[in-house]
Amino acid sequence: MNPSDPLANTSRPTPARRAGRWFWPAVVLTLATGGVTVLLANRLPPAPIAATLAAPETPRVMQLHPLEVVAVQPQRVEDLVKVTGTIHPGQEAAIASQVSGLAETVAVRPGDHVEAGQLLVEVGTTDLRLQVDQQRSTMASTMVQLRAAQTTLERTLALSDKGLAAQTTLDSAQAQVDQLTAALATQQSQVAQAETNLLRARVVAPFAGTVSSRAIEPGQIVNPGTTMLSIVDLSTVRVEVIAALKDSARIEAGQSVRLTVQGMEEDTFTGIVDRVSPVAEAGTRSIKVYLTLDNPDGVLRGGMFVTGNIVVQQVEDVLAVPTTAIQTRDETSYVLAVVDGVLEERSVETGAEWPTKALVEARSGLAAGDMIVGTALSGLSDGTPVVIAEN
C-alpha cells in the first residue's frame, strides 16, 4: 500500500484513537458499579450499638471447700509441751541380806503380791537364836558376879571406916566391881547385837508391793550385801520424761500432764509434774522432767514407753482463729469474713498466740458465729462472691 495515498491513512486507526475508544466505556462501568454498591449498602440493617461496646465483666464466684472456712466460736485453748519418756515404779527396793548364814526359807516368788511386814526370807535363824541364848547366859553370869563383888565392896568399906581393912583391900574390891561392870556393859551390847541379827535374819517386806525378781533359793548361803529379792510398788508410778530445753522455762511443778502409753493408745493417763531438773541432759538440748501418775488398776508397768503433753497454759472461752487466717497489709491485721455469700474484709486486733495449736487470739473485730476464710488463698479479696461447697 502506498503511504502517500490519503485513503490509506483514513482506514488504519492510530494508537491514540484505539485508547480513546476504551476510555468512556470504562468510566460508565465504574460509575454503574459504585452506584450498585451504594444502593446495597443503604439496604443493609445498621449494626447494633451494644455490639460495638465492651460488655462489663461479671465477678467470678469462687468456690471454697468446707475445710477452708472456720466458724469463730469461744473455745478452751491450751499451750502444750511435748514429752517422751519411760515409766518407773513409784517405789522399788532391792532386798539384801544383812547377816551371813543359810537361807532357810524363801517364802515368795516373782509376781507375788506382798503386804508391808510380810515374811520374805529367813536366814540362819537357828544358829542366831543359839548365839542370842549364849550371850544372854554370859551376861546373866556376869550380873551374878557383879552383885557379889558389890557386896564385897560394901563390906570392905564398912571395915575400912572402922579401921579394920587395909586400903589395898578396899582398892581391890572396888577394881573388881568396876571390871565386872564394864564386862556387863560389853555383854549387854553383844546380846543386843545378837538379837538384832536374829531380827535381821527374818527379812520382811518394807512396803506393800509386788516381787519383781528373786536371786536366791532355799539352802543357799548368803552373806551381808547379797541381793535376794526385789520389790516394786506400782500403785503409783513415776515417769521420767524428756522435754526440749527451749520449753523448760514454761514447765513448773503442779502442771497437768496427759500421756499415752505405747501399746495402750486408746487410753489417756493424767499425771502431775513433780520436779524439773535444773540442768540439761549431757550432750543434748533436752531437760528431764519427773511426773507422778496414779495406777490404781496396776495396768502400767515399769519400762513402758510414753508420749504426751504437759499443759503449760490453759485459757477458757477465748476467740481464737488460725494464724493462717490473719493477713497483714500496711501493718494492719485483717481477716476475710463470709457475709451473705460475699467476702468482707475485717480489721482485727490480735492477742496471745498458741504456736503448738497454730492459733491466735482475736481480741476485736470478730464475734462468735462469724465465718471466716481459714487460710490465705489467691484470688480472694474484699467483695469477692463465694460459695461453700457441700461435703
C-alpha positions in Angstrom: 0.0 0.0 0.0 1.2 3.4 -0.8 1.7 5.5 2.2 1.1 8.7 0.3 -2.3 7.5 -0.6 -4.9 9.6 1.5 -7.4 6.8 1.6 -4.9 4.6 3.1 -4.4 7.0 6.1 -8.0 7.1 7.0 -8.6 3.4 7.0 -6.0 2.4 9.7 -6.6 3.6 13.4 -3.8 5.2 15.3 -2.8 4.3 18.9 -4.5 7.4 20.3 -7.7 6.5 18.6 -7.6 3.0 20.0 -7.1 4.3 23.6 -9.9 6.7 23.2 -12.3 4.0 22.2 -11.9 2.3 25.7 -11.9 5.3 28.0 -15.6 6.3 28.1 -17.0 2.8 28.4 -14.7 2.2 31.5 -15.9 5.4 33.1 -19.5 4.4 32.6 -18.9 0.9 34.1 -17.2 2.3 37.1 -20.0 4.6 37.9 -22.6 1.9 37.5 -20.7 -0.4 39.9 -20.3 2.3 42.5 -24.0 3.0 42.4 -24.9 -0.5 42.9 -22.5 -0.8 45.9 -24.0 2.4 47.5 -27.5 1.0 46.9 -26.8 -2.3 48.6 -25.0 -0.6 51.5 -28.1 1.5 52.1 -30.3 -1.5 52.2 -28.2 -3.4 54.9 -29.5 -3.0 58.6 -27.4 -0.9 60.9 -25.0 -2.8 63.3 -26.3 -2.9 67.0 -24.7 -0.2 69.2 -24.2 -2.8 72.0 -22.1 -4.9 69.8 -19.6 -2.1 69.3 -19.2 -1.5 73.1 -17.3 -3.8 75.6 -19.7 -5.7 77.9 -19.0 -5.2 81.6 -17.3 -8.2 83.4 -19.4 -10.2 85.9 -17.4 -11.0 89.1 -16.3 -14.6 89.2 -17.8 -16.7 92.0 -15.1 -18.5 94.0 -15.8 -21.9 95.5 -14.5 -22.7 99.0 -14.0 -26.1 100.5 -15.6 -26.5 103.9 -12.1 -27.1 105.3 -11.0 -23.7 104.1 -13.6 -21.8 106.2 -13.7 -21.6 110.0 -16.6 -20.7 112.3 -15.4 -18.5 115.1 -16.5 -19.8 118.5 -15.3 -19.3 122.1 -13.1 -22.2 123.0 -10.6 -23.5 125.5 -7.1 -23.1 124.3 -4.1 -25.0 125.7 -0.4 -24.4 125.3 1.3 -27.8 125.3 4.9 -29.0 125.6 5.5 -32.4 124.0 7.4 -35.0 126.1 8.6 -38.6 125.8 9.8 -41.0 128.5 9.7 -44.2 130.5 7.6 -45.4 133.4 9.2 -46.5 136.7 7.6 -48.0 139.8 6.6 -45.5 142.4 8.7 -47.4 145.0 11.3 -50.1 144.4 13.7 -51.8 146.7 16.5 -54.4 146.3 16.3 -56.6 149.4 19.8 -57.6 150.5 20.9 -59.9 153.3 22.3 -58.2 156.4 23.7 -61.4 158.0 25.6 -64.4 157.0 24.0 -67.8 157.0 21.9 -70.4 155.3 18.7 -69.2 153.5 16.4 -71.5 155.4 13.1 -70.1 154.0 12.4 -68.2 150.8 8.6 -67.5 151.0 7.8 -65.6 147.8 8.3 -65.8 144.0 8.4 -63.2 141.3 4.9 -61.8 140.6 3.6 -62.4 144.2 1.9 -59.5 145.9 3.1 -58.9 149.4 2.0 -56.7 152.3 4.2 -54.5 154.4 5.8 -56.6 157.1 5.2 -59.9 155.4 8.0 -62.6 155.8 10.1 -62.9 152.7 13.3 -64.8 153.7 14.7 -66.4 156.8 18.5 -66.7 157.1 20.2 -69.0 159.6 17.7 -68.2 162.5 18.6 -71.5 164.3 22.2 -70.5 164.8 21.4 -66.9 165.6 18.9 -68.0 168.3 21.7 -70.1 169.9 24.0 -67.1 169.8 21.4 -64.9 171.5 20.9 -67.5 174.2 24.6 -67.9 174.7 25.1 -64.1 175.0 22.3 -63.8 177.4 23.7 -66.6 179.6 27.1 -65.0 179.7 25.5 -61.7 180.6 23.5 -63.3 183.4 26.6 -64.9 184.9 28.4 -61.6 184.8 25.5 -59.9 186.6 25.7 -62.5 189.4 29.5 -61.9 189.8 28.9 -58.2 189.8 26.4 -58.4 192.6 28.8 -60.5 194.7 31.6 -58.0 194.0 29.4 -55.1 195.0 28.5 -56.9 198.3 32.2 -57.5 199.0 32.9 -53.8 198.3 30.3 -52.7 200.7 31.7 -54.9 203.5 35.2 -53.7 202.8 34.1 -50.1 203.0 32.4 -50.7 206.4 35.6 -52.3 207.8 37.7 -49.5 206.3 35.6 -47.0 208.2 36.3 -48.8 211.4 40.0 -49.1 210.6 39.8 -52.8 210.2 40.5 -53.1 206.5 43.6 -52.0 204.6 43.3 -49.5 201.8 44.7 -52.0 199.4 41.9 -54.4 200.2 39.3 -51.7 199.6 41.0 -50.7 196.3 41.0 -54.3 195.1 37.3 -54.7 195.9 36.5 -51.5 194.0 38.5 -52.6 191.0 36.6 -55.9 190.9 33.3 -54.1 190.8 34.5 -51.8 188.1 35.8 -54.6 186.0 32.6 -56.6 186.2 30.5 -53.5 185.4 32.5 -52.9 182.2 32.2 -56.6 181.2 28.4 -56.5 181.8 28.1 -53.4 179.6 30.0 -55.2 176.8 27.9 -58.3 177.1 24.7 -56.3 177.0 25.8 -54.9 173.7 26.6 -58.3 172.4 23.2 -59.6 173.4 21.6 -56.6 171.7 23.6 -57.3 168.6 22.7 -61.0 168.6 19.0 -60.1 169.0 19.3 -57.6 166.1 20.9 -60.2 163.9 18.1 -62.5 164.7 15.6 -59.9 163.7 17.5 -59.1 160.5 17.6 -62.8 159.7 13.8 -62.6 159.3 13.6 -60.4 156.1 10.2 -58.8 155.8 8.6 -56.6 153.1 9.4 -52.9 153.7 6.2 -51.8 151.9 3.2 -53.4 150.1 4.1 -54.3 146.5 5.0 -57.0 144.1 8.0 -59.2 143.9 9.8 -58.3 140.7 12.8 -60.7 141.0 14.3 -63.4 143.2 18.0 -64.2 143.2 18.3 -67.0 145.8 16.9 -70.4 146.5 16.3 -72.2 149.9 19.5 -73.8 151.2 21.8 -71.2 149.6 24.5 -69.5 151.7 24.2 -65.7 151.7 26.5 -63.0 153.0 25.9 -59.4 154.1 25.1 -57.4 150.9 23.8 -60.3 148.9 20.7 -59.2 146.9 18.0 -61.7 147.5 14.8 -60.1 146.2 13.4 -57.0 144.5 10.0 -55.5 145.3 8.2 -52.7 143.4 5.1 -50.7 144.3 3.0 -49.9 141.2 0.0 -48.3 142.9 1.6 -45.0 141.9 4.2 -44.8 139.2 6.8 -42.1 138.5 7.5 -41.2 134.9 10.8 -39.7 133.8 10.3 -37.7 130.5 12.4 -35.5 128.3 11.3 -32.1 127.1 13.0 -29.6 124.8 15.3 -27.3 126.7 13.7 -24.3 125.0 10.4 -25.1 126.7 11.8 -25.7 130.2 11.1 -22.2 131.4 7.4 -22.8 130.9 7.3 -26.1 132.9 6.5 -25.9 136.6 5.7 -28.4 139.4 1.9 -29.0 139.7 1.1 -28.7 136.0 -1.1 -31.3 134.4 0.2 -33.9 132.0 -1.7 -36.1 129.6 0.2 -39.3 128.5 -0.4 -42.1 126.0 1.3 -45.4 126.7 2.8 -47.5 123.8 0.5 -50.5 123.3 -2.4 -48.8 125.0 -3.0 -45.9 122.6 -6.8 -45.9 123.2 -6.3 -44.8 126.8 -5.1 -41.4 128.1 -3.5 -41.2 131.5 -3.3 -37.9 133.5 -0.4 -37.1 135.8 1.2 -34.2 137.6 4.6 -32.6 137.3 6.6 -33.3 140.4 10.0 -31.8 139.7 12.1 -30.3 136.9 15.8 -30.9 136.6 17.8 -27.7 137.0 20.3 -28.7 134.2 20.1 -30.1 130.7 21.0 -33.7 129.9 24.6 -34.0 128.9 25.2 -33.9 125.2 21.5 -33.0 124.4 19.3 -30.0 124.1 16.7 -31.5 126.4 15.8 -31.5 130.1 14.4 -34.2 132.4 11.0 -33.8 134.0 9.7 -36.0 136.8 6.0 -36.9 136.9 3.7 -38.8 139.2 0.9 -41.0 137.8 -1.8 -42.9 139.7 -2.1 -46.5 138.8 -4.9 -48.0 140.9 -5.6 -50.8 138.5 -2.0 -51.8 138.1 -2.1 -51.7 134.3 1.0 -49.6 134.0 4.3 -51.4 134.2 7.9 -50.3 134.8 9.7 -49.8 131.5 6.7 -48.8 129.4 7.3 -46.0 126.8 5.1 -43.0 126.9 4.4 -39.9 124.9 2.3 -36.9 125.9 1.9 -33.3 126.6 2.4 -31.0 129.6 -0.3 -28.4 129.8 1.7 -25.3 130.5 -1.1 -22.8 129.8 -4.9 -23.1 129.6 -7.4 -20.3 128.7 -11.2 -20.7 128.8 -13.7 -19.1 126.4 -11.3 -17.2 124.1 -12.0 -16.3 120.5 -9.1 -17.9 118.7 -8.6 -18.2 115.0 -5.9 -20.0 112.9 -2.8 -18.0 112.4 -3.1 -18.7 108.7 -6.4 -16.7 108.6 -4.6 -13.5 109.7 -3.4 -11.4 106.8 -1.4 -8.2 107.1 -1.3 -5.0 104.9 0.3 -1.7 105.9 0.9 -3.1 109.4 -2.8 -3.8 109.9 -4.1 -7.2 110.5 -7.4 -8.4 108.9 -9.4 -11.5 108.0 -11.8 -12.2 105.2 -15.3 -12.9 106.6 -18.0 -14.6 104.6 -21.2 -12.4 104.8 -24.2 -13.4 102.6 -22.0 -15.1 100.1 -19.5 -12.2 99.7 -16.1 -11.8 101.3 -15.8 -8.8 103.7 -12.5 -7.5 104.9 -12.5 -7.2 108.8 -9.7 -5.5 110.7 -8.8 -7.5 113.8 -6.7 -6.9 116.9 -4.6 -10.0 117.7 -3.6 -11.0 121.2 -2.0 -14.2 122.7 -0.6 -16.8 120.5 -0.5 -20.6 120.9 2.2 -21.9 118.5 1.6 -25.6 119.2 -2.0 -25.1 118.1 -1.3 -22.6 115.3 -3.9 -20.3 116.9 -4.0 -16.6 117.7 -6.5 -14.6 119.9 -8.8 -12.2 118.1 -9.4 -9.5 120.7 -11.6 -7.3 118.5 -13.2 -7.3 115.0 -14.9 -10.7 115.2 -17.8 -12.1 117.1 -19.0 -15.6 117.9 -20.6 -17.3 114.9 -18.7 -15.3 112.3 -17.5 -17.4 109.3 -14.0 -16.6 108.0 -11.6 -17.9 105.5 -9.1 -20.0 107.5 -6.1 -19.8 105.2 -4.6 -17.4 102.7 -5.9 -18.2 99.2 -5.0 -16.5 95.9 -7.8 -14.6 94.1 -9.7 -13.7 97.2 -10.3 -10.1 98.3 -12.9 -7.8 99.8 -16.1 -8.1 97.7 -15.4 -11.4 96.1 -18.5 -13.6 95.8 -18.0 -17.1 97.2 -19.9 -20.3 97.7 -19.0 -23.0 100.2 -19.1 -26.5 98.6 -21.1 -29.2 100.1 -19.3 -32.2 101.7 
